[in-house]
Amino acid sequence: MEKVDLSAKVRESKGKGAAHQSRVNSFVPAVLYGKKREPEMLTLVAKDIQKIMHSKAGMNMLLNIKLDGKGEEMAMLKEVQVHPVSGNLIHVDLYSVNMNEPIDVKVPVIIKGEAPGVKLGGILEFHLREIDIKCLPAKLPESIEVDISALNLGDTVHVKDLKVAEGVTIKDDLNETVLLVSIPKVEEEAAAPAEGAPTGPEVIGEKEREEKKAAAEAEKGGAAKPDAKAEGKKEDSKK
């Protein structure tokens, strides 16, 4: 793991006023603490922290804190508070680390290659984007790489399949899924209409239209003018 020097000044003044003044001057208030040391108020250069956060290692970067007039001390970023609107740094927590004692951290999972299953229409699903590990600070990896160039449809990568360096212990459940290439669901075919149910408007041709029209007119004519033969029979019966 790469180490970066970070200059810091001890901040004697406390309170919101002093912290605000630090931010106005492009500095950011911070606190350095650890298992075997008392918390100490510091002032850091804001652009130095922003550069670290945008580095590949990010929050897992090992920092060689150069305390103004107090020597050096190894630490890591524990928490960084950022203003939700302006994006300016508000406060930084630094955690002092002992290079001879293991630390518990989360490291990101990154993928390498392209899965053949994705080319066939599969979907790459991430279940774990970070892995809990334990190791000495000097052994801390920036990330854990997963090669997906051999994954076909339905293939899964579990925690136990991850490769880490000697001295690094994975704390997550070994059977937990990290990522998989899922098989897309095939849409069900539209259900056939029930027997006797209408299937849509009837479509007829010109000939059928004329026949229907003639039949309708004949029916109207029969209702308006009774059959002559039928009328004659009625007259004969009266006589």
For each residue, the residues with C-beta under 8 A, 3 or more apart:
1: 57 60 61 62 137 138 139 140 141 142
2: 57 61 62 142
3: 62 63 64 74
4: 52 55 61 62 63 64
5: 63 64 66
6: 44 48 52 63 64 65 66
7: 44 45 48 66 68
8: 30 32 42 43 44 65 66 67 68
9: 42 43 67 68
10: 40 41 42 43 67 68 69 70
11: 14 18 22 29 41 42 43
12: 41
13: 17 18
14: 11 18 41
15: 18 19
16: 19 20
17: 13 20 21
18: 11 13 14 15 21 22 29
19: 15 16 22 23 29 91
20: 16 17 23 24
21: 17 18 24 25
22: 11 18 19 25 27 28 29 43
23: 19 20 26 27 28 29 46 88 89 90
24: 20 21
25: 21 22
26: 23 45 46 47
27: 22 23 43 44 45 46
28: 22 23 43 44 45 46 49 89 90 91 92
29: 11 18 19 22 23 41 42 43 91 92
30: 8 41 42 43 44 91 92 93 94
31: 39 40 41 42 91 92 93 94
32: 8 37 39 40 42 65 73 75 94 95 96
33: 37 38 39 40 93 94 95 96
34: 37 75 95 96 97 98
35: 96 98
36: 96 98
37: 32 33 34 40 96
38: 33
39: 31 32 33
40: 10 31 32 33 37
41: 10 11 12 14 29 30 31
42: 8 9 10 11 29 30 31 32 65 67 94
43: 8 9 10 11 22 27 28 29 30
44: 6 7 8 27 28 30 48 49 92
45: 7 26 27 28 48 49
46: 23 26 27 28 49 50 88 89
47: 26 50 51
48: 6 7 44 45 51 52
49: 28 44 45 46 52 53 77 80 89 92
50: 46 47 53 54 89
51: 47 48 54 55
52: 4 6 48 49 55 58 61 63 77
53: 49 50 58 59 77 80
54: 50 51 58
55: 4 51 52 58 61
56: 142 143
57: 1 2 60 61 142
58: 52 53 54 55 61 108
59: 53 76 77 80
60: 1 57 76 105 107 140 142
61: 1 2 4 52 55 57 58 76 77
62: 1 2 3 4 74 76 97 137 138 140
63: 3 4 5 6 52 74 75 76 77 94
64: 3 4 5 6 72 73 74
65: 6 8 32 42 72 73 74 75 94
66: 5 6 7 8 72
67: 8 9 10 42 70 71 72 73
68: 7 8 9 10
69: 10
70: 10 67
71: 67
72: 64 65 66 67
73: 32 64 65 67 96
74: 3 62 63 64 65 96 97 98 99 137
75: 32 34 63 65 94 95 96 97
76: 59 60 61 62 63 94 95 97 103 105 137
77: 49 52 53 59 61 63 80 92 93 94 95
78: 93 94 95
79: 92 93
80: 49 53 59 77 89 91 92 93
81: 89 90 91 92
82: 87 88 89 90
83: 86 87 88 89 90
84:
85:
86: 83
87: 82 83
88: 23 46 82 83
89: 23 28 46 49 50 80 81 82 83 92
90: 23 28 81 82 83
91: 19 28 29 30 31 80 81
92: 28 29 30 31 44 49 77 79 80 81 89
93: 30 31 33 77 78 79 80
94: 30 31 32 33 42 63 65 75 76 77 78
95: 32 33 34 75 76 77 78
96: 32 33 34 35 36 37 73 74 75
97: 34 62 74 75 76 101 103 137
98: 34 35 36 74 101 137
99: 74 136 137 138
100: 136
101: 97 98 136
102: 134 135 136
103: 76 97 134 135 136 137 140
104: 132 133 134 171
105: 60 76 132 133 134 140
106: 130 131 132 133
107: 60 130 131 133 140 141 142 143 144
108: 58 129 130 143 144
109: 126 128 129 130 131 143 144 145 146 162 178 179
110: 143 144 145 146
111: 124 145 146 147 148 179
112: 145 146 147 148 149
113: 147 148 149
114: 118 119 148 149
115: 118 119 122 124 148 149 150 151 152 155 181
116: 119 120 149 150 151 152
117: 120 122 151 152 153 154 155 181
118: 114 115 121 122 123 124 151 181
119: 114 115 116
120: 116 117 152 153
121: 118 153 184
122: 115 117 118 152 153 154 181 182 183 184
123: 118 181 182 184
124: 111 115 118 148 179 180 181
125: 179 180 181 182
126: 109 129 178 179
127: 176 177 178 179 180
128: 109 131 159 172 176 177 178 179
129: 108 109 126
130: 106 107 108 109
131: 106 107 109 128 144 159 162 170 172 178
132: 104 105 106 170 171 172
133: 104 105 106 107 141 144 164 168 169 170 171
134: 102 103 104 105 168 169 171
135: 102 103 139 140 167 168 169
136: 99 100 101 102 103 139 140 167
137: 1 62 74 76 97 98 99 103 140
138: 1 62 99
139: 1 135 136 165 167 168
140: 1 60 62 103 105 107 135 136 137
141: 1 107 133 144 164 165 168
142: 1 2 56 57 60 107
143: 56 107 108 109 110
144: 107 108 109 110 131 133 141 162 163 164
145: 109 110 111 112 163
146: 109 110 111 112 157 162 178 179
147: 111 112 113 150
148: 111 112 113 114 115 124 151 157 179 181
149: 112 113 114 115 116
150: 115 116 147 155
151: 115 116 117 118 148 155 157 181
152: 115 116 117 120 122 155 181
153: 117 120 121 122 181 183
154: 117 122 180 181 182 183
155: 115 117 150 151 152 180 181
156: 177 179 180 181
157: 146 148 151 161 162 177 178 179 180
158: 161 174 175 176 177 178
159: 128 131 162 170 172 173 174 175 176 178
160: 174 175
161: 157 158 178
162: 109 131 144 146 157 159 170 178
163: 144 145
164: 133 141 144 168 170
165: 139 141 168
166:
167: 135 136 139
168: 133 134 135 139 141 164 165
169: 133 134 135
170: 131 132 133 159 162 164 174
171: 104 132 133 134
172: 128 131 132 159 176
173: 159 176
174: 158 159 160 170
175: 158 159 160
176: 127 128 158 159 172 173
177: 127 128 156 157 158 180
178: 109 126 127 128 131 146 157 158 159 161 162
179: 109 111 124 125 126 127 128 146 148 156 157
180: 124 125 127 154 155 156 157 177
181: 115 117 118 122 123 124 125 148 151 152 153 154 155 156
182: 122 123 125 154
183: 122 153 154
184: 121 122 123
185:
186:
187:
188:
189:
190:
191:
192:
193: 197 198 199
194: 197
195:
196:
197: 193 194
198: 193
199: 193
200:
201:
202:
203:
204: 208 209 212
205: 208 209
206: 209 210
207: 210 211
208: 204 205 211 212
209: 204 205 206 212 213
210: 206 207 213 214
211: 207 208 214 215
212: 204 208 209 215 216
213: 209 210 216 217
214: 210 211 217 218
215: 211 212 218 219
216: 212 213 219 220
217: 213 214 220 221
218: 214 215 221 222
219: 215 216 222 223
220: 216 217 223 224
221: 217 218 224 225
222: 218 219 225 226 227
223: 219 220
224: 220 221
225: 221 222
226: 222 230 231
227: 222 230 231
228: 231 232
229: 232 233
230: 226 227 233 234
231: 226 227 228 234 235
232: 228 229 235 236
233: 229 230 236 237
234: 230 231 237 238
235: 231 232 238 239
236: 232 233 239
237: 233 234
238: 234 235
239: 235 236
